[in-house]
């Protein structure tokens, strides 16, 4: 079951009924699944931009009791990465993994290290030990990381700098060398972004299109002097929650927003799902609501006051 499920996610084949069936079946047969199968299942959900809150909660309670079975570092790394991507709170799981990492650090390859340290930063982990442990190992294997991995490490280094500004961290030392990798992948304007920008101009917001912050973040629409931004989030920013059918913001998007707010930015989001298929009037109302979130007036709100 786990291997079949993993294969569909790896091949990027949509299979909602399969995902729903697995989400329902695994909790009933949890003792039948070994560590590899559990890791494959949660990884497959996150990779396919899907989540199932009841399933993840069952696994969040089950995995800490069986952490000794996770003999492969990759299984631990993929598991915490999946939980962080799915934005599922699992403090006990992260606690046991944080305890395991120091004694098994030699088993982690470059991808395992990146997935693990990014996951802890993504969930806002407040204990610095794991960042020092993995940071030291990352520093000694710096040539092993590709540009995508360095891009992820840049965000982790920023998080560590914000959280512990006086911490002597190996990650902080490489902050500036990781940055070019991050900015290389950050900017990719969409037609949706252009459409929202046009509407924002129509209702009176003068803004910069694709503004790069001092830290290297690309903001879709921004008013830099006031540190105000609107992010236009396409489907890749969301996970489908199977039990409710809702679209929920993924961990990576939440992580970026949290970092931006740490640097003093006020950020509002416009979702692809709220924008598509709506009338011009509804789009105008949505854009005005987002300016209200930023504390800005709009032409449309002025008309309403009249």
Backbone as CSV, one residue per row, in Angstrom:
resi,resn,N_x,N_y,N_z,CA_x,CA_y,CA_z,C_x,C_y,C_z
1,UNK,0.830,-1.208,0.000,0.000,0.000,0.000,0.860,1.253,0.000
2,UNK,1.852,1.273,0.881,2.726,2.444,0.976,3.513,2.654,-0.309
3,UNK,4.020,1.574,-0.882,4.816,1.702,-2.108,3.974,2.170,-3.288
4,UNK,2.744,1.685,-3.373,1.840,2.125,-4.440,1.548,3.614,-4.304
5,UNK,1.256,4.011,-3.091,0.950,5.411,-2.804,2.148,6.302,-3.136
6,UNK,3.336,5.863,-2.701,4.578,6.598,-2.977,4.798,6.749,-4.482
7,UNK,4.488,5.695,-5.241,4.711,5.723,-6.690,3.830,6.761,-7.372
8,UNK,2.561,6.853,-6.949,1.664,7.843,-7.550,2.164,9.260,-7.277
9,UNK,2.624,9.515,-6.059,3.136,10.849,-5.724,4.413,11.152,-6.498
10,UNK,5.300,10.172,-6.605,6.560,10.359,-7.322,6.318,10.648,-8.801
11,UNK,5.309,9.993,-9.373,4.994,10.179,-10.792,4.097,11.391,-11.038
12,UNK,3.727,12.109,-9.957,2.863,13.298,-10.054,1.544,12.986,-10.753
13,UNK,0.978,11.841,-10.433,-0.310,11.430,-11.001,-1.410,11.738,-9.990
14,UNK,-2.387,12.537,-10.395,-3.495,12.872,-9.509,-4.328,11.632,-9.221
15,UNK,-4.620,11.393,-7.949,-5.390,10.205,-7.558,-6.066,10.485,-6.221
16,UNK,-7.038,11.391,-6.245,-7.678,11.810,-4.996,-8.314,10.654,-4.251
17,UNK,-8.965,9.742,-4.982,-9.635,8.637,-4.302,-8.627,7.726,-3.610
18,UNK,-7.466,7.535,-4.233,-6.412,6.727,-3.605,-5.908,7.417,-2.345
19,UNK,-5.649,8.712,-2.419,-5.162,9.445,-1.259,-6.168,9.375,-0.106
20,UNK,-7.447,9.529,-0.434,-8.477,9.476,0.611,-8.558,8.084,1.238
21,UNK,-8.424,7.041,0.402,-8.482,5.676,0.913,-7.301,5.376,1.830
22,UNK,-6.108,5.814,1.435,-4.926,5.599,2.267,-5.054,6.358,3.592
23,UNK,-5.539,7.602,3.519,-5.703,8.402,4.731,-6.659,7.738,5.717
24,UNK,-7.654,7.037,5.204,-8.623,6.355,6.070,-8.100,5.012,6.565
25,UNK,-7.323,4.328,5.746,-6.907,2.958,6.069,-5.714,2.889,7.010
26,UNK,-4.760,3.792,6.841,-3.524,3.708,7.632,-3.783,3.736,9.143
27,UNK,-4.601,4.659,9.660,-4.823,4.655,11.118,-5.392,3.339,11.648
28,UNK,-6.201,2.648,10.835,-6.792,1.388,11.285,-5.773,0.259,11.315
29,UNK,-4.689,0.400,10.542,-3.712,-0.684,10.420,-2.299,-0.195,10.731
30,UNK,-2.209,0.794,11.586,-0.929,1.468,11.808,0.182,0.507,12.216
31,UNK,-0.146,-0.548,12.980,0.895,-1.478,13.438,1.473,-2.308,12.297
32,UNK,0.771,-2.358,11.143,1.270,-3.118,9.994,2.357,-2.381,9.220
33,UNK,2.506,-1.080,9.486,3.423,-0.255,8.697,4.764,-0.105,9.412
34,UNK,5.851,-0.392,8.691,7.174,-0.167,9.273,7.595,1.290,9.059
35,UNK,8.780,1.625,9.559,9.246,3.015,9.509,9.361,3.525,8.075
36,UNK,9.878,2.670,7.186,10.019,3.084,5.782,8.661,3.403,5.172
37,UNK,7.669,2.577,5.469,6.331,2.790,4.916,5.715,4.078,5.443
38,UNK,5.868,4.325,6.741,5.323,5.551,7.332,5.971,6.783,6.716
39,UNK,7.297,6.750,6.597,8.012,7.883,5.996,7.573,8.101,4.555
40,UNK,7.396,7.013,3.800,6.960,7.128,2.405,5.568,7.742,2.303
41,UNK,4.691,7.389,3.227,3.321,7.884,3.171,3.261,9.389,3.436
42,UNK,3.908,9.846,4.513,3.828,11.284,4.805,4.581,12.092,3.746
43,UNK,5.696,11.548,3.250,6.435,12.226,2.180,5.573,12.341,0.933
44,UNK,4.838,11.278,0.605,3.998,11.282,-0.591,2.892,12.321,-0.484
45,UNK,2.271,12.425,0.689,1.243,13.445,0.870,1.806,14.836,0.611
46,UNK,2.916,15.161,1.251,3.490,16.504,1.114,3.956,16.766,-0.310
47,UNK,4.540,15.772,-0.948,5.026,15.926,-2.321,3.875,16.155,-3.295
48,UNK,2.734,15.542,-3.006,1.558,15.686,-3.872,0.696,16.882,-3.474
49,UNK,1.222,17.742,-2.601,0.474,18.926,-2.154,-0.882,18.554,-1.558
50,UNK,-0.852,17.529,-0.711,-2.068,17.082,-0.035,-1.761,16.836,1.428
51,UNK,-2.783,16.899,2.243,-2.632,16.573,3.653,-3.946,15.998,4.158
52,UNK,-3.860,15.277,5.246,-5.047,14.691,5.870,-4.835,14.837,7.371
53,UNK,-5.462,15.818,7.943,-5.198,16.166,9.338,-5.376,14.981,10.294
54,UNK,-6.460,14.198,10.200,-6.603,13.059,11.122,-5.457,12.058,11.006
55,UNK,-5.039,11.759,9.776,-3.940,10.822,9.569,-2.648,11.359,10.170
56,UNK,-2.311,12.605,9.883,-1.070,13.180,10.382,-1.061,13.224,11.908
57,UNK,-2.209,13.450,12.521,-2.261,13.480,13.990,-2.019,12.093,14.571
58,UNK,-2.571,11.067,13.938,-2.316,9.689,14.386,-0.829,9.374,14.277
59,UNK,-0.226,9.733,13.154,1.192,9.449,12.947,2.084,10.285,13.867
60,UNK,1.657,11.503,14.174,2.431,12.349,15.090,2.521,11.725,16.477
61,UNK,1.491,10.980,16.859,1.510,10.283,18.148,2.233,8.941,18.051
62,UNK,2.157,8.294,16.906,2.723,6.957,16.735,4.235,6.969,16.543
63,UNK,4.730,7.869,15.739,6.153,7.856,15.372,7.076,8.013,16.575
64,UNK,6.820,8.942,17.515,7.738,9.057,18.662,7.908,7.762,19.450
65,UNK,6.858,6.948,19.519,6.962,5.673,20.241,7.825,4.667,19.491
66,UNK,8.001,4.905,18.180,8.708,3.929,17.349,9.932,4.532,16.670
67,UNK,10.445,5.616,17.235,11.549,6.314,16.575,12.769,5.418,16.394
68,UNK,12.924,4.433,17.277,14.051,3.502,17.153,14.000,2.675,15.894
69,UNK,12.814,2.539,15.293,12.665,1.779,14.055,13.114,2.584,12.835
70,UNK,13.261,3.890,13.023,13.673,4.741,11.905,15.199,4.674,11.778
71,UNK,15.650,3.527,11.304,17.089,3.288,11.255,17.773,4.048,10.125
72,UNK,17.017,4.499,9.135,17.592,5.272,8.035,17.391,6.760,8.303
73,UNK,18.480,7.521,8.224,18.391,8.969,8.444,17.411,9.619,7.463
74,UNK,17.349,9.073,6.250,16.449,9.625,5.245,14.994,9.555,5.700
75,UNK,14.621,8.480,6.385,13.240,8.347,6.845,12.894,9.420,7.874
76,UNK,13.814,9.687,8.788,13.580,10.753,9.773,13.487,12.103,9.084
77,UNK,14.425,12.356,8.178,14.474,13.654,7.496,13.214,13.885,6.663
78,UNK,12.805,12.865,5.909,11.611,13.010,5.076,10.348,13.190,5.909
79,UNK,10.324,12.560,7.082,9.143,12.645,7.938,8.974,14.052,8.503
80,UNK,10.038,14.621,9.081,9.890,15.974,9.638,9.678,16.994,8.526
81,UNK,10.295,16.761,7.359,10.056,17.660,6.216,8.585,17.646,5.825
82,UNK,7.984,16.461,5.791,6.578,16.341,5.401,5.668,17.018,6.406
83,UNK,5.916,16.831,7.698,5.085,17.465,8.716,5.212,18.985,8.651
84,UNK,6.427,19.484,8.420,6.608,20.937,8.302,5.910,21.473,7.063
85,UNK,6.033,20.773,5.951,5.383,21.198,4.708,3.869,21.217,4.861
86,UNK,3.341,20.237,5.593,1.895,20.145,5.797,1.400,21.075,6.900
87,UNK,2.305,21.781,7.572,1.953,22.706,8.654,1.158,22.013,9.761
88,UNK,1.561,20.785,10.070,0.907,20.022,11.132,1.757,20.124,12.405
89,UNK,1.155,20.559,13.489,1.867,20.665,14.761,2.175,19.270,15.284
90,UNK,3.454,19.019,15.582,3.883,17.694,16.053,5.098,17.877,16.960
91,UNK,4.901,18.572,18.077,6.022,18.902,18.957,6.739,17.658,19.481
92,UNK,5.973,16.636,19.848,6.598,15.424,20.387,7.479,14.751,19.339
93,UNK,6.988,14.689,18.107,7.772,14.108,17.016,9.068,14.876,16.819
94,UNK,8.994,16.197,16.754,10.192,16.998,16.537,11.147,16.895,17.727
95,UNK,10.602,16.746,18.915,11.458,16.560,20.096,12.292,15.295,20.001
96,UNK,11.658,14.181,19.620,12.417,12.926,19.573,13.420,12.936,18.433
97,UNK,13.082,13.563,17.310,14.036,13.657,16.205,15.210,14.548,16.595
98,UNK,14.927,15.649,17.293,16.003,16.538,17.754,16.965,15.797,18.681
99,UNK,16.439,14.856,19.465,17.294,14.066,20.360,18.103,13.019,19.592
100,UNK,17.551,12.526,18.487,18.229,11.499,17.701,19.349,12.054,16.839
101,UNK,19.168,13.249,16.328,20.102,13.805,15.346,21.554,13.833,15.828
102,UNK,21.860,14.326,17.044,23.274,14.427,17.431,24.026,13.094,17.399
103,UNK,23.380,12.017,17.805,24.105,10.743,17.853,24.142,10.035,16.497
104,UNK,23.363,10.559,15.518,23.323,9.907,14.212,23.693,10.858,13.076
105,UNK,24.328,11.951,13.435,24.615,12.993,12.456,25.467,12.485,11.293
106,UNK,26.334,11.507,11.560,27.196,10.968,10.513,26.450,10.205,9.440
107,UNK,25.193,9.841,9.704,24.397,9.085,8.731,23.689,9.996,7.720
108,UNK,23.676,11.293,7.978,22.911,12.218,7.140,23.705,12.639,5.907
109,UNK,23.103,12.473,4.738,23.727,13.037,3.537,23.249,14.479,3.366
110,UNK,23.661,15.135,2.294,23.349,16.555,2.106,21.837,16.811,2.115
111,UNK,21.069,16.004,1.367,19.625,16.225,1.302,18.949,15.985,2.643
112,UNK,19.405,14.959,3.368,18.847,14.686,4.694,19.080,15.862,5.637
113,UNK,20.294,16.420,5.603,20.613,17.553,6.468,19.741,18.758,6.140
114,UNK,19.604,19.047,4.850,18.814,20.209,4.441,17.351,20.024,4.816
115,UNK,16.787,18.861,4.503,15.377,18.616,4.827,15.107,18.749,6.320
116,UNK,16.037,18.244,7.126,15.831,18.257,8.577,15.954,19.658,9.141
117,UNK,17.011,20.356,8.807,17.222,21.678,9.399,16.177,22.668,8.886
118,UNK,15.771,22.524,7.604,14.709,23.385,7.078,13.392,23.122,7.800
119,UNK,13.087,21.866,8.059,11.836,21.518,8.741,11.771,22.150,10.126
120,UNK,12.865,22.106,10.868,12.876,22.683,12.215,12.738,24.206,12.159
121,UNK,13.368,24.825,11.181,13.212,26.276,11.036,11.799,26.620,10.592
122,UNK,11.247,25.820,9.694,9.915,26.078,9.150,8.850,26.062,10.243
123,UNK,8.979,25.160,11.221,7.975,25.087,12.295,8.263,26.063,13.427
124,UNK,9.349,26.839,13.287,9.674,27.827,14.311,10.240,27.216,15.578
125,UNK,11.119,26.223,15.427,11.693,25.518,16.579,12.496,26.488,17.442
126,UNK,12.268,26.433,18.746,12.827,27.444,19.644,14.068,26.983,20.409
127,UNK,14.582,25.806,20.120,15.799,25.313,20.779,16.930,25.286,19.764
128,UNK,18.015,25.958,20.094,19.054,26.178,19.081,19.997,25.001,18.867
129,UNK,19.947,23.994,19.762,20.953,22.929,19.688,20.979,22.216,18.334
130,UNK,19.810,21.910,17.804,19.793,21.156,16.543,20.355,21.988,15.396
131,UNK,20.191,23.300,15.462,20.737,24.153,14.408,22.262,24.219,14.496
132,UNK,22.785,24.144,15.715,24.243,24.123,15.870,24.808,22.788,15.417
133,UNK,24.128,21.687,15.803,24.600,20.353,15.425,24.621,20.193,13.906
134,UNK,23.486,20.458,13.272,23.411,20.300,11.827,24.226,21.368,11.102
135,UNK,24.283,22.568,11.684,25.083,23.630,11.081,26.551,23.265,11.000
136,UNK,27.073,22.638,12.036,28.485,22.219,12.035,28.742,21.172,10.960
137,UNK,27.814,20.236,10.820,27.975,19.198,9.799,27.853,19.787,8.391
138,UNK,26.922,20.717,8.230,26.755,21.389,6.937,28.039,22.142,6.554
139,UNK,28.647,22.791,7.523,29.867,23.568,7.269,31.006,22.689,6.768
140,UNK,31.062,21.452,7.254,32.156,20.561,6.847,31.862,19.853,5.519
141,UNK,30.639,19.965,5.031,30.270,19.320,3.758,29.744,20.351,2.757
142,UNK,30.239,21.563,2.832,29.661,22.664,2.067,29.656,22.405,0.560
143,UNK,30.661,21.718,0.057,30.748,21.472,-1.387,29.744,20.431,-1.875
144,UNK,29.052,19.775,-0.946,28.101,18.725,-1.326,26.719,19.274,-1.682
145,UNK,26.485,20.551,-1.421,25.137,21.099,-1.589,24.963,21.762,-2.946
146,UNK,23.813,21.466,-3.574,23.512,22.109,-4.846,22.814,23.450,-4.605
147,UNK,22.467,24.135,-5.694,21.911,25.483,-5.562,20.535,25.485,-4.884
148,UNK,19.716,24.500,-5.166,18.400,24.417,-4.525,18.555,24.225,-3.016
149,UNK,19.467,23.367,-2.623,19.699,23.120,-1.201,20.262,24.353,-0.506
150,UNK,21.167,25.060,-1.172,21.702,26.291,-0.598,20.605,27.346,-0.445
151,UNK,19.660,27.348,-1.381,18.535,28.273,-1.289,17.725,28.013,-0.026
152,UNK,17.484,26.745,0.291,16.771,26.398,1.519,17.592,26.766,2.757
153,UNK,18.885,26.537,2.676,19.754,26.837,3.816,19.814,28.335,4.092
154,UNK,19.646,29.146,3.063,19.631,30.593,3.275,18.488,30.994,4.212
155,UNK,17.311,30.419,3.991,16.171,30.728,4.855,16.415,30.252,6.278
156,UNK,17.036,29.103,6.409,17.358,28.589,7.740,18.332,29.525,8.443
157,UNK,19.352,29.965,7.711,20.341,30.877,8.293,19.690,32.183,8.727
158,UNK,18.752,32.687,7.930,18.020,33.895,8.316,17.230,33.659,9.600
159,UNK,16.576,32.506,9.666,15.786,32.184,10.854,16.673,32.152,12.103
160,UNK,17.803,31.506,11.995,18.727,31.412,13.134,19.212,32.794,13.551
161,UNK,19.520,33.629,12.569,19.983,34.989,12.865,18.909,35.793,13.598
162,UNK,17.658,35.647,13.175,16.558,36.363,13.821,16.317,35.834,15.231
163,UNK,16.291,34.520,15.345,15.927,33.887,16.614,17.020,34.026,17.671
164,UNK,18.287,33.881,17.250,19.412,33.937,18.194,20.518,34.831,17.609
165,UNK,20.329,36.144,17.645,21.280,37.050,16.984,22.703,36.961,17.522
166,UNK,22.853,36.512,18.753,24.199,36.431,19.345,24.765,35.018,19.345
167,UNK,24.058,34.090,18.725,24.506,32.705,18.697,25.658,32.529,17.710
168,UNK,26.705,31.867,18.174,27.832,31.560,17.302,27.447,30.332,16.470
169,UNK,26.805,30.576,15.338,26.275,29.483,14.519,27.027,29.371,13.202
170,UNK,27.425,28.144,12.829,28.080,27.966,11.531,27.189,28.407,10.379
171,UNK,25.873,28.250,10.529,24.959,28.642,9.455,25.010,30.138,9.197
172,UNK,25.072,30.918,10.280,25.113,32.372,10.125,26.341,32.823,9.350
173,UNK,27.441,32.090,9.494,28.687,32.454,8.811,28.553,32.336,7.297
174,UNK,27.614,31.477,6.845,27.450,31.267,5.406,26.229,31.987,4.846
175,UNK,25.639,32.877,5.634,24.418,33.565,5.226,24.583,34.240,3.869
176,UNK,25.642,35.013,3.700,25.826,35.776,2.466,26.207,34.884,1.278
177,UNK,26.878,33.782,1.549,27.241,32.900,0.436,26.052,32.074,-0.041
178,UNK,25.052,31.854,0.845,23.841,31.132,0.442,22.860,32.037,-0.308
179,UNK,22.936,33.335,-0.081,21.928,34.251,-0.619,21.793,34.209,-2.146
180,UNK,22.871,34.200,-2.932,22.697,34.176,-4.395,21.863,32.990,-4.880
181,UNK,21.999,31.855,-4.202,21.203,30.690,-4.590,19.725,30.957,-4.353
182,UNK,19.408,31.622,-3.253,18.001,31.901,-2.942,17.407,32.903,-3.931
183,UNK,18.092,33.992,-4.183,17.547,35.026,-5.078,17.432,34.519,-6.514
184,UNK,18.231,33.561,-6.852,18.177,32.969,-8.197,16.834,32.293,-8.453
185,UNK,16.250,31.696,-7.410,15.004,30.946,-7.576,13.764,31.726,-7.144
186,UNK,13.949,32.890,-6.539,12.838,33.544,-5.857,11.831,34.194,-6.799
187,UNK,12.265,34.898,-7.826,11.357,35.702,-8.655,10.836,34.916,-9.858
188,UNK,9.512,34.862,-9.984,8.895,34.181,-11.123,7.471,34.697,-11.305
189,UNK,7.290,35.932,-11.808,5.961,36.547,-11.896,5.005,35.743,-12.773
190,UNK,3.750,35.685,-12.357,2.725,34.957,-13.094,1.722,35.945,-13.703
191,UNK,0.876,35.434,-14.591,-0.187,36.264,-15.157,-1.151,36.704,-14.065
192,UNK,-1.404,35.814,-13.106,-2.258,36.161,-11.971,-1.699,37.371,-11.239
193,UNK,-0.392,37.378,-11.038,0.250,38.505,-10.349,0.058,39.804,-11.133
194,UNK,0.201,39.749,-12.451,-0.015,40.929,-13.295,-1.466,41.410,-13.195
195,UNK,-2.406,40.467,-13.179,-3.821,40.833,-13.112,-4.159,41.525,-11.792
196,UNK,-3.615,40.991,-10.700,-3.875,41.596,-9.390,-3.238,42.982,-9.317
197,UNK,-2.039,43.106,-9.862,-1.359,44.401,-9.861,-2.184,45.456,-10.593
198,UNK,-2.732,45.073,-11.748,-3.559,46.003,-12.518,-4.782,46.446,-11.725
199,UNK,-5.422,45.501,-11.059,-6.594,45.833,-10.258,-6.220,46.744,-9.096
200,UNK,-5.086,46.482,-8.454,-4.647,47.320,-7.338,-4.403,48.759,-7.800
201,UNK,-3.846,48.908,-8.991,-3.636,50.251,-9.544,-4.969,50.940,-9.809
202,UNK,-5.946,50.193,-10.296,-7.256,50.762,-10.601,-7.956,51.294,-9.344
203,UNK,-7.727,50.638,-8.214,-8.390,51.098,-6.987,-7.493,52.022,-6.168
204,UNK,-6.383,52.454,-6.766,-5.636,53.548,-6.176,-4.366,53.241,-5.425
205,UNK,-3.909,51.973,-5.461,-2.671,51.675,-4.723,-1.479,51.762,-5.670
206,UNK,-0.607,52.725,-5.415,0.638,52.856,-6.173,1.666,51.938,-5.523
207,UNK,2.177,51.003,-6.279,3.059,49.994,-5.688,4.171,49.612,-6.671
208,UNK,5.134,48.890,-6.139,6.233,48.350,-6.951,5.912,46.906,-7.291
209,UNK,6.091,46.563,-8.547,5.882,45.186,-9.002,7.206,44.439,-8.872
210,UNK,7.203,43.304,-8.171,8.419,42.513,-7.959,9.507,43.316,-7.245
211,UNK,9.267,43.608,-6.004,10.267,44.318,-5.195,11.141,43.315,-4.451
212,UNK,12.441,43.532,-4.480,13.362,42.686,-3.721,13.744,43.392,-2.432
213,UNK,13.524,42.740,-1.301,13.836,43.328,-0.005,15.340,43.287,0.247
214,UNK,15.742,43.950,1.302,17.168,43.970,1.663,17.696,42.568,1.944
215,UNK,16.795,41.668,2.367,17.196,40.294,2.686,17.145,39.368,1.473
216,UNK,16.651,39.881,0.322,16.606,39.073,-0.889,15.264,38.450,-1.190
217,UNK,14.229,38.759,-0.387,12.900,38.237,-0.672,12.284,38.992,-1.852
218,UNK,11.655,38.269,-2.748,10.926,38.888,-3.840,9.465,39.006,-3.430
219,UNK,8.963,40.239,-3.397,7.575,40.495,-3.036,6.788,40.819,-4.294
220,UNK,5.641,40.194,-4.448,4.861,40.362,-5.673,4.480,41.822,-5.890
221,UNK,3.868,42.432,-4.887,3.469,43.843,-4.944,3.865,44.470,-3.621
222,UNK,4.499,45.641,-3.672,5.003,46.205,-2.418,5.033,47.725,-2.444
223,UNK,4.921,48.277,-1.252,5.164,49.693,-1.024,6.350,49.763,-0.064
224,UNK,7.573,49.779,-0.606,8.778,49.573,0.207,8.961,50.545,1.356
225,UNK,8.648,51.828,1.162,8.892,52.799,2.228,8.078,52.485,3.482
226,UNK,6.871,51.965,3.298,6.014,51.632,4.433,6.116,50.158,4.823
227,UNK,6.903,49.407,4.074,7.047,47.967,4.294,5.684,47.264,4.279
228,UNK,4.937,47.516,3.212,3.634,46.891,3.007,3.710,46.039,1.740
229,UNK,3.109,44.861,1.786,3.195,43.972,0.629,1.929,43.147,0.472
230,UNK,1.631,42.815,-0.782,0.583,41.854,-1.109,1.243,40.720,-1.878
231,UNK,1.117,39.526,-1.366,1.632,38.339,-2.035,0.478,37.662,-2.773
232,UNK,0.714,37.305,-4.025,-0.299,36.672,-4.866,0.056,35.191,-4.958
233,UNK,-0.728,34.369,-4.295,-0.365,32.965,-4.104,-1.096,32.043,-5.066
234,UNK,-0.329,31.420,-5.965,-0.877,30.444,-6.894,-1.084,29.093,-6.235
235,UNK,-1.534,28.094,-6.992,-1.844,26.776,-6.422,-0.681,26.112,-5.693
236,UNK,0.559,26.395,-6.107,1.707,25.737,-5.484,1.911,26.148,-4.029
237,UNK,1.230,27.193,-3.592,1.355,27.649,-2.211,0.400,26.918,-1.262
238,UNK,-0.373,25.993,-1.806,-1.441,25.380,-1.017,-1.369,23.857,-1.041
239,UNK,-1.949,23.277,0.000,-2.173,21.847,0.088,-3.680,21.600,0.100
240,UNK,-4.090,20.484,-0.452,-5.504,20.108,-0.366,-5.708,19.272,0.889
241,UNK,-6.577,19.753,1.788,-6.880,19.015,3.014,-8.021,18.055,2.692
242,UNK,-7.703,16.732,2.688,-8.649,15.752,2.171,-9.911,15.626,3.016
243,UNK,-9.781,15.748,4.331,-10.942,15.526,5.186,-11.981,16.638,5.055
244,UNK,-11.529,17.831,4.679,-12.459,18.962,4.558,-12.635,19.450,3.126
245,UNK,-11.682,19.091,2.242,-11.727,19.579,0.872,-11.205,20.994,0.724
246,UNK,-10.780,21.617,1.828,-10.299,22.991,1.780,-8.861,23.038,1.263
247,UNK,-8.481,24.199,0.782,-7.079,24.455,0.442,-6.437,25.175,1.610
248,UNK,-5.310,24.658,2.081,-4.626,25.258,3.226,-3.224,25.685,2.812
249,UNK,-2.762,26.767,3.391,-1.442,27.302,3.045,-0.363,26.328,3.500
250,UNK,0.600,26.070,2.637,1.652,25.119,3.002,2.716,25.751,3.914
251,UNK,3.557,24.893,4.457,4.547,25.334,5.424,5.553,26.316,4.858
252,UNK,5.978,26.113,3.614,6.984,26.992,3.021,6.478,28.425,2.908
253,UNK,5.212,28.591,2.517,4.637,29.928,2.393,4.480,30.582,3.759
254,UNK,4.032,29.806,4.744,3.918,30.335,6.111,5.289,30.759,6.641
255,UNK,6.312,29.975,6.328,7.672,30.257,6.787,8.164,31.582,6.206
256,UNK,7.978,31.780,4.903,8.415,33.029,4.260,7.693,34.224,4.871
257,UNK,6.374,34.081,5.071,5.597,35.187,5.637,6.073,35.521,7.040
258,UNK,6.369,34.497,7.833,6.852,34.732,9.194,8.189,35.457,9.193
259,UNK,9.074,35.081,8.278,10.365,35.761,8.185,10.178,37.219,7.778
260,UNK,9.309,37.457,6.796,9.056,38.833,6.354,8.542,39.688,7.510
261,UNK,7.638,39.158,8.288,7.093,39.918,9.424,8.158,40.176,10.472
262,UNK,9.104,39.258,10.604,10.215,39.477,11.532,11.073,40.662,11.101
263,UNK,11.105,40.925,9.805,11.867,42.055,9.277,11.010,43.320,9.129
264,UNK,9.827,43.300,9.731,9.015,44.512,9.809,7.994,44.709,8.709
265,UNK,7.795,43.692,7.860,6.840,43.821,6.770,5.438,43.434,7.232
266,UNK,4.448,44.188,6.754,3.046,43.814,6.901,2.627,43.185,5.580
267,UNK,2.124,41.957,5.644,1.874,41.197,4.421,0.422,40.726,4.376
268,UNK,-0.232,40.968,3.246,-1.556,40.410,2.967,-1.413,39.441,1.798
269,UNK,-2.310,38.473,1.735,-2.236,37.448,0.688,-3.515,37.413,-0.128
270,UNK,-3.363,37.277,-1.442,-4.497,37.018,-2.326,-4.311,35.632,-2.927
271,UNK,-5.302,34.798,-2.721,-5.232,33.409,-3.171,-5.766,33.239,-4.585
272,UNK,-5.092,32.403,-5.329,-5.554,31.986,-6.658,-6.991,31.473,-6.597
273,UNK,-7.311,30.738,-5.531,-8.635,30.123,-5.417,-9.725,31.164,-5.169
274,UNK,-9.369,32.279,-4.523,-10.352,33.341,-4.303,-10.512,34.234,-5.531
275,UNK,-9.468,34.288,-6.360,-9.452,35.218,-7.490,-10.074,34.619,-8.749
276,UNK,-9.754,33.348,-9.013,-10.192,32.757,-10.283,-11.719,32.615,-10.328
277,UNK,-12.260,32.835,-11.514,-13.681,32.625,-11.723,-14.595,33.657,-11.101
278,UNK,-14.043,34.766,-10.629,-14.873,35.804,-10.022,-15.067,36.963,-11.001
279,UNK,-16.101,37.744,-10.774,-16.390,38.890,-11.626,-15.419,40.031,-11.335
280,UNK,-15.386,41.025,-12.217,-14.533,42.196,-12.000,-14.912,42.903,-10.700
281,UNK,-16.204,42.978,-10.429,-16.658,43.616,-9.195,-16.158,42.868,-7.971
282,UNK,-16.212,41.539,-8.011,-15.743,40.727,-6.879,-14.234,40.839,-6.714
283,UNK,-13.514,40.890,-7.833,-12.054,41.074,-7.759,-11.729,42.435,-7.139
284,UNK,-12.468,43.440,-7.519,-12.248,44.784,-6.977,-12.496,44.801,-5.463
285,UNK,-13.548,44.129,-5.039,-13.859,44.061,-3.613,-12.761,43.319,-2.850
286,UNK,-12.263,42.236,-3.421,-11.199,41.461,-2.775,-9.923,42.291,-2.658
287,UNK,-9.559,42.989,-3.736,-8.361,43.833,-3.709,-8.493,44.927,-2.649
288,UNK,-9.670,45.537,-2.572,-9.894,46.590,-1.574,-9.788,46.034,-0.160
289,UNK,-10.290,44.827,0.041,-10.212,44.202,1.369,-8.760,43.982,1.780
290,UNK,-7.922,43.635,0.827,-6.510,43.416,1.144,-5.811,44.736,1.477
291,UNK,-6.188,45.816,0.798,-5.629,47.118,1.168,-6.087,47.517,2.571
292,UNK,-7.324,47.168,2.910,-7.799,47.424,4.279,-6.948,46.668,5.295
293,UNK,-6.562,45.427,4.968,-5.692,44.651,5.863,-4.361,45.369,6.091
294,UNK,-3.897,46.050,5.059,-2.627,46.775,5.156,-2.797,48.158,5.788
295,UNK,-4.043,48.529,6.065,-4.306,49.848,6.654,-4.278,50.967,5.644
296,UNK,-4.528,50.622,4.373,-4.486,51.609,3.300,-5.891,51.895,2.776
297,UNK,-6.161,53.140,2.404,-7.436,53.445,1.760,-7.388,53.045,0.289
298,UNK,-8.541,52.856,-0.299,-8.618,52.590,-1.740,-9.740,53.433,-2.313
299,UNK,-9.728,53.602,-3.622,-10.805,54.360,-4.267,-12.162,53.739,-3.953
300,UNK,-12.209,52.425,-3.953,-13.489,51.761,-3.743,-14.003,51.997,-2.329
301,UNK,-13.083,51.990,-1.324,-13.528,52.241,0.042,-13.952,53.697,0.207
302,UNK,-13.328,54.622,-0.558,-13.750,56.029,-0.524,-15.150,56.186,-1.087
303,UNK,-15.418,55.437,-2.177,-16.770,55.481,-2.743,-17.799,54.980,-1.725
304,UNK,-17.441,53.914,-0.990,-18.376,53.363,0.000,-18.649,54.368,1.108
305,UNK,-17.627,55.133,1.500,-17.814,56.097,2.594,-18.760,57.212,2.161
306,UNK,-18.757,57.501,0.845,-19.691,58.514,0.348,-21.131,57.983,0.381
